[in-house]
Amino acid sequence: MTDDFSASLILKRGGLARVGLERIALLEAIARLGSISAAAKDTGLSYKGAWDGVQALNNLFDAPLVSAAPGGRSGGTAKVTPRGQAVIRAFRAAEREIGAAFARLEADLSGDADLLWSLGLRTSARNALRGVVTAIEGDGVTATVSLSLAEDLSLRAAITRRSVEDLGLATGRTAIALIKSSLVRVEDGDGENRLAGQLVDREASETSAEATIALPAGKTLTATLKPGDPAWPLPVGARVEARVAASDVILAVD
């Protein structure tokens, strides 16, 4: 299953409030309905949320975007000023241009649209590695999924058969391997996944260190080290082996 992609425009100046689609939609509703309370209902905002949005917009620009007569929650009139109308037109024009550019980018990828999904992936796991499923093995309850990250670089993930079905995993399907840095062992411990690489960065305090390991094909893996770990004293540039248990690899799909 694939989803259509869309672009969303957010404008921000310094540390001031942002202008995004929600506030532009609020402006458009005020222009159409003539009151902040009616516009709040139309856009699914509370009256306070709509009023705060109007104040933020008026504070952000050099002239008010909305002029409102007192009336509170019960009503009162509101009007989008010529300056506000100009902001709406400018935002919508910019949004159309960005949408068109995004559509061209998607077309240029020639079927690799899942790359765009990877751009938007946000996760608390320090390591997110994109790959292609090459094999699924196991009995009726558990499964071992092999994921090719690049030529001569692969990972194995141990998950349940139900997860395989829920994710729609199959040979040739793209997936993302998520691994917490605290679950990556360096020069220590067991693990079905043994990845040789080079220590290229290390940020340390007295109690822990974050180590970045360069893998083949430009991939990297981040590990959390503790004093006493075999890799703790190793300098940047050292050749190391990262070890990850298959059960510590989480798979995600778009």
Backbone bond lengths (Angstrom), bond angles and torsions (degrees), N, CA, C in turn:
res aa  C-N    CA-C-N  psi(-1)  N-CA   C-N-CA  omega(-1)  CA-C   N-CA-C  phi
1 M - - - 1.461 - - 1.510 109.23 -
2 T 1.312 117.84 130.58 1.458 121.75 178.32 1.507 108.88 -120.19
3 D 1.335 116.62 152.56 1.455 122.99 -179.81 1.510 109.41 -114.29
4 D 1.343 116.44 152.24 1.444 121.06 173.46 1.518 108.88 -74.99
5 F 1.318 116.88 145.59 1.449 121.76 178.84 1.519 109.64 -99.85
6 S 1.315 115.62 151.26 1.458 120.42 176.32 1.512 108.57 -141.33
7 A 1.326 116.53 157.29 1.456 121.85 178.78 1.517 109.42 -106.90
8 S 1.314 117.01 144.09 1.453 121.62 179.66 1.523 108.54 -125.41
9 L 1.326 116.63 132.49 1.460 122.30 -176.40 1.520 110.06 -100.27
10 I 1.321 117.15 131.31 1.460 123.27 174.26 1.516 107.68 -131.64
11 L 1.335 115.96 126.02 1.456 121.51 179.22 1.520 109.67 -103.68
12 K 1.332 116.36 138.32 1.460 120.35 -179.98 1.514 109.27 -148.21
13 R 1.329 116.37 138.56 1.456 121.02 176.74 1.519 108.59 -121.93
14 G 1.347 116.38 114.66 1.457 120.33 -179.48 1.518 111.28 57.49
15 G 1.331 115.85 -134.83 1.457 120.70 179.52 1.510 113.00 -94.86
16 L 1.330 118.25 12.04 1.456 121.21 -177.21 1.517 111.61 -78.33
17 A 1.342 114.89 170.24 1.462 120.47 -179.08 1.516 110.58 -59.18
18 R 1.327 115.78 151.75 1.457 122.15 -178.38 1.523 110.33 -92.07
19 V 1.319 115.38 151.88 1.460 121.79 174.31 1.514 107.67 -113.64
20 G 1.317 115.96 113.97 1.448 121.45 179.01 1.508 110.74 -126.46
21 L 1.313 115.26 -169.90 1.456 121.34 -175.60 1.526 112.01 -59.77
22 E 1.338 117.41 -37.59 1.468 120.14 -177.78 1.522 111.57 -60.07
23 R 1.344 116.63 -43.03 1.477 119.10 -177.79 1.529 111.85 -76.62
24 I 1.323 116.54 -31.62 1.464 118.60 175.01 1.530 109.29 -66.61
25 A 1.350 116.81 -40.19 1.468 120.39 177.02 1.517 110.40 -62.65
26 L 1.335 117.69 -36.17 1.469 121.31 176.63 1.523 110.44 -64.03
27 L 1.324 117.48 -44.84 1.467 121.16 177.05 1.527 111.01 -58.68
28 E 1.317 116.01 -45.05 1.464 120.36 -179.47 1.527 111.03 -63.28
29 A 1.337 117.07 -37.83 1.461 120.55 178.88 1.525 111.07 -68.51
30 I 1.322 117.37 -39.00 1.467 120.58 177.50 1.521 109.99 -63.78
31 A 1.322 116.77 -42.66 1.466 120.96 179.27 1.529 110.54 -62.51
32 R 1.315 116.43 -35.51 1.459 120.66 -176.84 1.524 112.87 -81.12
33 L 1.345 116.81 -37.25 1.470 120.88 -171.22 1.524 113.80 -103.78
34 G 1.326 117.40 -20.04 1.457 120.48 174.85 1.512 116.06 79.60
35 S 1.328 119.05 11.94 1.464 120.28 175.53 1.517 109.72 -154.02
36 I 1.345 115.24 151.48 1.464 120.17 -179.52 1.522 110.45 -72.90
37 S 1.337 117.56 -39.27 1.467 120.22 -178.90 1.528 110.83 -64.02
38 A 1.327 117.58 -42.71 1.466 120.35 179.08 1.523 110.64 -67.23
39 A 1.334 116.17 -38.47 1.464 119.90 178.84 1.521 110.87 -66.24
40 A 1.362 117.09 -35.64 1.465 120.97 177.81 1.521 110.04 -60.86
41 K 1.332 117.15 -47.11 1.461 120.92 179.16 1.526 110.82 -63.06
42 D 1.312 116.58 -40.21 1.459 121.26 -176.86 1.524 111.65 -65.59
43 T 1.317 116.95 -34.05 1.467 120.97 -176.32 1.526 113.06 -100.44
44 G 1.347 117.55 2.31 1.458 120.80 177.70 1.505 114.60 77.66
45 L 1.342 117.63 22.49 1.458 121.79 178.27 1.522 110.46 -102.70
46 S 1.332 117.02 157.36 1.460 120.29 169.08 1.529 108.17 -72.99
47 Y 1.322 116.67 161.91 1.464 118.92 178.30 1.526 110.05 -60.11
48 K 1.349 116.27 -43.06 1.468 119.55 179.95 1.520 110.99 -63.15
49 G 1.357 115.80 -40.66 1.461 118.68 179.48 1.517 111.56 -62.71
50 A 1.350 116.18 -40.32 1.463 120.18 178.68 1.521 110.81 -67.64
51 W 1.338 116.36 -43.07 1.468 119.77 -179.33 1.526 110.76 -64.97
52 D 1.336 116.78 -41.42 1.468 120.17 177.42 1.529 109.89 -61.90
53 G 1.346 116.73 -38.62 1.456 120.08 178.19 1.517 112.30 -63.72
54 V 1.317 116.27 -41.40 1.470 121.04 177.97 1.524 110.27 -63.46
55 Q 1.334 116.49 -45.16 1.468 119.51 179.27 1.525 111.15 -61.70
56 A 1.343 116.75 -42.28 1.459 119.88 179.88 1.523 110.89 -62.61
57 L 1.332 116.67 -41.40 1.462 120.26 178.42 1.514 111.14 -65.09
58 N 1.315 117.33 -43.90 1.468 119.90 -179.71 1.523 111.79 -65.22
59 N 1.348 116.24 -32.24 1.466 119.95 179.12 1.520 112.15 -76.78
60 L 1.323 116.48 -26.30 1.454 120.82 -174.01 1.524 112.52 -77.61
61 F 1.345 116.77 -30.85 1.461 120.55 -174.96 1.524 111.41 -104.17
62 D 1.341 115.16 164.74 1.460 119.80 -175.56 1.521 113.26 -75.65
63 A 1.306 118.50 -11.11 1.458 123.44 175.62 1.522 107.63 -144.04
64 P 1.338 118.92 150.16 1.466 121.05 -177.61 1.525 112.15 -58.08
65 L 1.338 115.20 141.25 1.454 120.42 174.59 1.521 111.21 -92.42
66 V 1.330 115.73 -23.64 1.468 121.47 179.43 1.518 108.96 -132.53
67 S 1.323 116.43 132.60 1.461 121.17 171.01 1.516 106.98 -110.27
68 A 1.342 116.45 128.05 1.458 121.03 -174.60 1.512 110.85 -129.06
69 A 1.331 115.83 138.02 1.458 122.58 173.93 1.514 107.59 -93.05
70 P 1.371 118.16 145.38 1.469 120.15 -179.39 1.521 111.75 -55.00
71 G 1.335 115.12 146.66 1.456 119.78 179.26 1.507 110.79 -179.80
72 G 1.326 116.49 -20.56 1.463 120.86 177.34 1.509 112.42 64.10
73 R 1.337 114.83 -152.86 1.454 121.13 -176.28 1.523 112.51 -65.44
74 S 1.339 115.91 -24.28 1.461 118.92 -175.26 1.520 113.08 -79.01
75 G 1.284 117.41 -12.84 1.459 116.74 179.60 1.504 111.85 151.96
76 G 1.307 119.38 -125.58 1.446 120.33 -172.69 1.502 108.89 85.72
77 T 1.282 115.76 148.46 1.459 118.72 -176.25 1.520 111.00 -94.86
78 A 1.298 115.43 152.92 1.463 121.78 177.12 1.513 108.11 -144.50
79 K 1.316 115.21 146.84 1.461 120.42 -177.54 1.514 109.41 -139.37
80 V 1.307 115.61 137.87 1.462 120.47 173.80 1.520 107.62 -82.14
81 T 1.323 115.21 124.77 1.458 121.18 -176.81 1.530 110.81 -73.68
82 P 1.339 117.50 166.17 1.469 119.50 174.67 1.527 112.38 -54.32
83 R 1.344 115.73 -35.09 1.458 119.22 177.25 1.533 109.99 -64.97
84 G 1.341 116.80 -41.05 1.450 120.98 177.65 1.520 112.32 -64.09
85 Q 1.318 116.75 -40.68 1.461 120.77 177.57 1.520 110.74 -61.92
86 A 1.337 115.80 -38.78 1.470 120.07 179.08 1.528 110.69 -65.62
87 V 1.347 116.56 -37.87 1.465 120.61 178.37 1.518 110.09 -64.52
88 I 1.341 117.04 -43.17 1.464 120.57 178.54 1.524 110.38 -59.22
89 R 1.329 116.33 -48.06 1.472 119.75 -178.73 1.518 111.08 -62.18
90 A 1.343 116.62 -43.07 1.466 119.98 -178.89 1.521 111.41 -64.88
91 F 1.334 116.94 -42.18 1.462 120.82 -179.66 1.520 110.42 -63.45
92 R 1.340 116.62 -47.44 1.464 119.99 -178.27 1.532 111.37 -64.87
93 A 1.319 116.84 -35.91 1.465 119.71 178.16 1.526 110.41 -66.44
94 A 1.346 115.93 -43.59 1.460 119.53 178.73 1.520 110.68 -64.57
95 E 1.331 116.50 -38.92 1.460 121.08 179.21 1.532 111.34 -62.50
96 R 1.336 116.16 -40.80 1.466 119.42 178.43 1.524 110.93 -64.12
97 E 1.339 116.39 -41.41 1.465 119.58 -180.00 1.529 111.21 -64.55
98 I 1.338 116.31 -42.59 1.460 119.97 -179.76 1.523 110.04 -66.69
99 G 1.349 116.41 -41.38 1.455 119.96 178.12 1.516 111.85 -60.51
100 A 1.336 116.96 -41.14 1.462 120.70 179.16 1.529 110.90 -65.82
101 A 1.343 115.90 -41.59 1.463 119.45 179.04 1.527 110.66 -65.02
102 F 1.321 116.84 -39.22 1.455 121.27 179.35 1.524 110.63 -65.01
103 A 1.334 115.82 -40.24 1.465 119.89 178.55 1.521 110.99 -63.39
104 R 1.349 116.72 -38.84 1.467 119.81 177.61 1.523 110.51 -65.37
105 L 1.339 116.68 -40.23 1.460 120.60 179.27 1.518 110.47 -63.07
106 E 1.328 116.61 -42.99 1.463 120.78 179.37 1.531 110.68 -61.72
107 A 1.345 115.80 -41.47 1.461 119.83 179.24 1.524 111.08 -66.34
108 D 1.338 116.61 -37.85 1.457 120.35 -178.69 1.528 112.49 -65.44
109 L 1.344 116.65 -23.84 1.460 119.16 -179.36 1.520 112.48 -74.76
110 S 1.335 116.65 -8.85 1.466 122.31 173.06 1.521 113.30 49.79
111 G 1.314 116.03 54.49 1.463 120.10 175.64 1.506 114.50 95.36
112 D 1.328 118.32 -7.73 1.459 120.19 177.84 1.520 110.40 -93.38
113 A 1.330 117.41 44.34 1.459 121.22 -176.84 1.518 112.37 -64.05
114 D 1.351 117.03 -21.44 1.454 118.50 179.27 1.522 111.63 -65.16
115 L 1.333 117.30 -17.36 1.470 119.87 174.93 1.519 110.35 -63.08
116 L 1.341 116.56 -36.19 1.456 119.63 179.55 1.515 110.50 -66.54
117 W 1.341 116.16 -37.95 1.453 118.75 177.01 1.535 110.06 -60.61
118 S 1.317 116.85 -37.65 1.459 120.39 -179.97 1.521 111.30 -62.01
119 L 1.364 116.98 -32.19 1.463 119.88 179.10 1.514 111.31 -63.56
120 G 1.320 116.16 -32.05 1.456 119.78 -175.94 1.510 114.34 -94.26
121 L 1.315 118.55 -1.54 1.450 121.47 -177.59 1.516 111.17 -67.17
122 R 1.338 116.07 127.80 1.455 121.55 176.45 1.526 108.00 -127.02
123 T 1.315 116.98 130.10 1.453 120.51 -177.17 1.514 109.28 -152.69
124 S 1.340 116.10 153.83 1.459 119.99 177.18 1.520 111.26 -78.69
125 A 1.328 117.88 -16.79 1.465 120.73 176.99 1.522 109.05 -66.72
126 R 1.331 116.29 131.77 1.467 120.59 -175.88 1.518 111.86 -68.78
127 N 1.341 116.86 -27.77 1.452 121.27 -177.71 1.523 111.09 -113.33
128 A 1.317 117.07 124.53 1.461 123.04 175.60 1.520 107.12 -132.04
129 L 1.326 116.74 108.85 1.457 122.30 -173.28 1.522 109.91 -118.64
130 R 1.321 116.44 121.23 1.462 121.92 -178.37 1.521 110.08 -85.63
131 G 1.334 115.56 138.78 1.451 119.33 178.49 1.516 111.66 -157.48
132 V 1.318 115.44 -173.07 1.466 122.22 -178.44 1.522 108.89 -123.60
133 V 1.323 116.86 134.04 1.461 121.88 179.37 1.528 109.38 -67.29
134 T 1.328 116.01 127.00 1.470 120.35 179.55 1.518 112.77 -111.09
135 A 1.329 117.05 -20.09 1.465 119.47 179.40 1.516 109.82 -162.91
136 I 1.340 115.96 149.50 1.463 123.32 173.48 1.520 106.90 -132.92
137 E 1.336 115.77 118.57 1.463 120.95 -176.82 1.520 109.30 -127.98
138 G 1.347 115.99 158.42 1.452 119.39 174.71 1.498 113.29 139.73
139 D 1.360 114.52 179.41 1.455 119.94 -179.36 1.528 110.19 -90.08
140 G 1.325 116.16 -161.47 1.456 119.62 -175.06 1.510 114.64 -75.83
141 V 1.341 119.42 -10.65 1.467 121.76 -176.66 1.522 111.66 -109.51
142 T 1.315 117.11 -46.06 1.463 121.07 -177.64 1.517 110.16 -115.87
143 A 1.316 114.85 163.94 1.469 120.33 179.65 1.519 109.29 -147.88
144 T 1.316 115.34 148.47 1.459 121.62 172.46 1.522 107.59 -111.09
145 V 1.313 115.45 119.90 1.464 121.69 -177.97 1.522 108.62 -104.04
146 S 1.333 116.31 124.69 1.467 121.34 176.14 1.513 109.19 -95.30
147 L 1.316 115.65 131.62 1.457 121.97 -176.43 1.523 109.25 -123.45
148 S 1.330 117.39 121.82 1.461 121.28 176.90 1.522 108.84 -87.35
149 L 1.336 116.44 118.22 1.464 121.69 179.59 1.530 111.21 -89.81
150 A 1.311 116.26 -30.05 1.463 123.63 179.65 1.514 106.59 -172.31
151 E 1.309 116.76 176.90 1.462 119.55 177.83 1.526 109.43 -60.76
152 D 1.330 116.77 127.35 1.463 123.45 179.80 1.523 112.77 64.06
153 L 1.336 118.04 25.17 1.457 121.51 177.01 1.525 108.43 -142.30
154 S 1.329 115.99 115.25 1.462 119.63 -177.02 1.522 110.79 -142.54
155 L 1.335 114.87 165.10 1.457 122.93 177.32 1.524 108.59 -133.13
156 R 1.338 115.66 153.19 1.448 120.75 173.23 1.523 108.00 -120.03
157 A 1.333 116.36 135.42 1.457 122.32 179.47 1.516 109.10 -121.90
158 A 1.325 117.37 132.15 1.463 122.28 177.88 1.530 108.31 -100.30
159 I 1.324 116.66 112.83 1.460 122.22 -179.17 1.527 109.11 -135.23
160 T 1.307 117.65 175.76 1.459 120.29 179.07 1.524 110.98 -83.24
161 R 1.318 115.76 158.28 1.468 120.46 175.65 1.518 110.91 -62.48
162 R 1.351 116.96 -34.43 1.455 120.24 177.65 1.524 110.37 -62.09
163 S 1.327 117.30 -38.89 1.459 120.58 177.73 1.520 111.55 -65.55
164 V 1.341 115.72 -38.43 1.466 119.56 176.95 1.527 109.77 -58.74
165 E 1.331 116.12 -43.90 1.464 120.39 -179.16 1.522 111.15 -69.64
166 D 1.340 117.05 -44.48 1.463 120.53 -178.22 1.530 112.01 -62.15
167 L 1.332 115.99 -36.82 1.468 120.71 -179.37 1.525 112.36 -83.05
168 G 1.335 116.10 -11.80 1.458 119.36 -177.63 1.512 112.14 67.43
169 L 1.324 117.20 34.55 1.459 121.14 -177.92 1.521 111.01 -73.01
170 A 1.312 115.67 138.96 1.452 122.92 177.77 1.518 108.00 -159.18
171 T 1.306 117.19 159.96 1.455 120.78 177.96 1.531 110.38 -55.84
172 G 1.329 115.39 130.26 1.459 120.67 -179.11 1.512 113.64 94.66
173 R 1.332 117.50 -10.14 1.463 121.02 -179.48 1.528 110.45 -79.91
174 T 1.330 116.54 138.10 1.461 120.85 175.95 1.525 110.12 -78.06
175 A 1.328 116.22 140.04 1.458 121.70 177.31 1.525 109.10 -146.14
176 I 1.312 115.53 163.02 1.465 121.83 177.82 1.516 108.47 -114.13
177 A 1.325 117.02 128.02 1.459 122.41 175.41 1.523 108.75 -92.43
178 L 1.333 116.67 122.11 1.462 122.58 179.72 1.522 109.07 -108.48
179 I 1.331 116.49 127.86 1.462 121.10 -177.69 1.527 109.00 -137.86
180 K 1.314 116.81 122.93 1.464 120.00 175.51 1.526 109.28 -68.23
181 S 1.317 116.62 141.72 1.464 119.99 -178.25 1.519 111.83 -63.07
182 S 1.331 117.35 -29.15 1.468 120.45 -179.35 1.525 112.63 -70.40
183 L 1.357 116.59 -14.08 1.461 121.01 -179.58 1.525 112.38 -97.95
184 V 1.322 116.72 0.75 1.466 121.33 176.69 1.526 108.45 -93.75
185 R 1.311 116.00 118.12 1.456 121.19 177.31 1.528 108.94 -97.84
186 V 1.317 117.00 142.46 1.463 121.59 -179.71 1.527 108.84 -120.27
187 E 1.337 115.42 119.92 1.467 121.75 -179.38 1.528 111.79 58.13
188 D 1.341 117.09 29.48 1.457 119.18 -174.21 1.531 109.69 -160.26
189 G 1.341 115.75 150.16 1.451 120.24 171.93 1.518 113.67 77.53
190 D 1.345 112.89 176.38 1.453 120.00 179.18 1.522 109.63 -97.62
191 G 1.310 115.69 171.31 1.459 120.22 177.17 1.506 110.73 164.60
192 E 1.334 115.65 131.00 1.458 119.44 178.45 1.526 111.98 -63.07
193 N 1.323 116.61 -27.70 1.461 121.25 179.46 1.525 109.63 -98.21
194 R 1.323 115.89 117.55 1.462 121.20 178.01 1.519 107.77 -123.27
195 L 1.314 115.66 112.68 1.458 122.05 -171.21 1.523 109.64 -117.59
196 A 1.324 116.07 114.42 1.461 120.80 179.91 1.521 109.83 -83.25
197 G 1.320 115.90 139.14 1.456 119.78 179.51 1.514 111.95 -164.78
198 Q 1.307 115.78 -163.68 1.471 121.24 -177.69 1.520 109.45 -128.25
199 L 1.316 116.76 135.08 1.459 122.04 176.39 1.531 108.87 -71.36
200 V 1.332 117.05 113.75 1.463 119.73 -174.25 1.529 113.30 -112.48
201 D 1.328 117.12 -11.95 1.466 119.00 178.50 1.518 108.16 -156.88
202 R 1.339 115.09 149.56 1.464 119.88 -179.26 1.515 108.88 -154.29
203 E 1.317 116.12 119.09 1.463 121.93 174.91 1.512 107.70 -115.24
204 A 1.347 115.95 120.61 1.460 118.72 -170.48 1.519 112.57 -130.01
205 S 1.327 114.77 149.32 1.456 123.33 166.65 1.520 106.25 -116.98
206 E 1.325 117.82 -170.32 1.458 119.20 -179.85 1.520 112.04 -71.79
207 T 1.337 116.49 -22.78 1.460 119.19 -172.64 1.522 114.62 -110.72
208 S 1.318 118.00 -14.09 1.470 119.24 -179.64 1.525 109.89 -160.91
209 A 1.316 114.62 166.01 1.467 120.33 177.86 1.523 108.62 -145.47
210 E 1.320 115.73 145.95 1.458 121.24 173.05 1.518 107.48 -106.43
211 A 1.332 115.32 118.09 1.453 120.86 -176.76 1.520 109.87 -110.49
212 T 1.322 116.11 134.54 1.461 121.41 177.03 1.519 108.92 -107.52
213 I 1.327 114.72 126.52 1.463 120.99 -177.33 1.522 109.01 -112.48
214 A 1.321 116.78 123.91 1.461 121.76 177.46 1.518 108.88 -82.22
215 L 1.347 115.50 126.09 1.458 122.71 177.78 1.522 109.10 -106.56
216 P 1.320 119.00 172.84 1.466 120.20 176.12 1.525 112.45 -59.92
217 A 1.326 116.06 160.94 1.467 124.46 175.42 1.519 112.92 62.11
218 G 1.325 116.99 27.56 1.456 119.99 175.56 1.506 114.82 77.01
219 K 1.335 119.27 6.80 1.455 122.51 178.36 1.524 109.59 -80.82
220 T 1.327 116.20 155.31 1.457 121.14 175.32 1.521 109.52 -134.28
221 L 1.315 115.05 158.53 1.458 122.20 178.02 1.523 107.16 -135.86
222 T 1.312 116.57 134.16 1.469 121.33 -179.48 1.516 109.73 -107.06
223 A 1.329 116.41 134.49 1.462 122.36 -179.84 1.522 109.51 -127.07
224 T 1.311 116.42 146.81 1.462 122.01 173.91 1.521 108.36 -98.75
225 L 1.321 117.21 123.91 1.463 122.54 -178.99 1.525 110.61 -107.58
226 K 1.322 114.94 153.33 1.457 122.25 176.45 1.522 109.26 -124.96
227 P 1.349 118.05 152.08 1.468 119.14 175.41 1.528 109.83 -55.06
228 G 1.292 116.57 135.43 1.455 120.65 -177.69 1.506 112.96 100.08
229 D 1.328 117.89 -18.96 1.459 120.17 174.30 1.527 109.03 -65.76
230 P 1.321 117.35 145.23 1.478 119.46 179.44 1.523 113.33 -55.77
231 A 1.331 117.69 -31.82 1.465 120.28 -177.38 1.524 113.18 -87.38
232 W 1.345 117.94 -5.49 1.464 120.41 -176.10 1.535 113.04 -55.04
233 P 1.338 119.87 -45.54 1.473 119.26 -176.85 1.525 114.53 -84.17
234 L 1.324 118.15 -3.03 1.459 119.02 -174.36 1.519 111.45 -68.84
235 P 1.334 117.88 139.35 1.463 121.11 -179.54 1.527 111.01 -85.02
236 V 1.322 115.21 162.14 1.458 120.52 172.30 1.529 108.68 -59.53
237 G 1.307 116.83 134.28 1.461 121.67 -176.83 1.511 112.89 106.50
238 A 1.330 116.70 -14.54 1.461 120.19 -178.52 1.523 111.11 -71.09
239 R 1.320 116.42 144.33 1.458 121.70 173.52 1.519 108.41 -81.12
240 V 1.322 116.84 132.07 1.455 120.53 -175.56 1.522 110.28 -138.10
241 E 1.339 115.60 169.36 1.457 121.37 173.50 1.522 108.25 -125.53
242 A 1.321 115.54 123.05 1.463 121.22 175.93 1.519 108.36 -92.37
243 R 1.331 116.04 140.89 1.459 121.28 -177.92 1.530 109.04 -127.76
244 V 1.325 114.52 131.41 1.467 120.65 -177.40 1.519 108.68 -135.90
245 A 1.319 116.69 128.13 1.456 120.44 176.46 1.535 109.52 -69.51
246 A 1.305 116.74 140.93 1.463 120.32 179.39 1.526 111.22 -60.41
247 S 1.327 117.35 -31.22 1.456 121.09 179.93 1.527 112.66 -73.08
248 D 1.342 117.26 -12.15 1.468 121.73 179.01 1.523 112.74 -95.14
249 V 1.335 116.86 1.50 1.462 121.37 178.55 1.537 108.86 -97.76
250 I 1.317 116.20 121.58 1.456 122.16 177.10 1.518 108.49 -101.01
251 L 1.325 117.27 136.82 1.453 121.37 179.29 1.520 110.72 -105.60
252 A 1.324 116.42 142.56 1.453 122.34 177.97 1.531 107.93 -135.34
253 V 1.325 116.09 151.05 1.464 121.18 176.86 1.524 108.39 -134.80
254 D 1.346 116.72 164.74 1.449 120.46 177.97 1.525 109.14 -82.09
